[in-house]
Amino acid sequence: MEKEPSRIETLKEKVEQRRIAIDIFGEKAGEVIFLDSITSKTKLLKSDEMAYKNIKMKFKRDNNELDEARRKFDLMVYDFLNSHPYEISFFVFGKNAYELTVPASLFLNFYGSIKKTINQNDIIIHTKCLSSGLCLLFDEHYISISQWHK
């Protein structure tokens, strides 16, 4: 069990979260809800577990297959957002991992910026309660796409 962060650590975390929100969403950053790093880490472990149990496609990690995996994943993201049109949660990795929750329309409008910020880290998108999710997972040799619905 992790200890509660000090007041200074909490303030540093808030500053990092604000910077991340502005980097991705600019002036729309006010519509973003962050979980703290401890709670985010717990949810990240649960979502990783769900993702690895539900891998649907696997691609070799070369340029051609990487492009194909990203194209397929992008199409799946749009389908996912159509079936979950309200709020979407996803993870961003900085000094800590943070779960962000945003309106689905905001996520869609800034999807390119989100992908750029996440870069080569896993893209993990899910409903708030983890009942449905979609992930693009990177490892040393493969790129996998995972999807689940409870």
Buried (B, 14 or more C-beta within 10 A) or exposed (E): EEEEBEEEEEEBBEEBBEEBBBBBBEEBBEEBBBBBBBEBBEBBEEBBEBBEEBBEBBBEEEEEBBEBBBEBBBEBBEEBBEEBEEBBBBBBBBEBBBBBBBBBEBBBBBBEEBBEBBEEBBBBBBBBEBEBBBBBBBEEEBBBBBBBEE
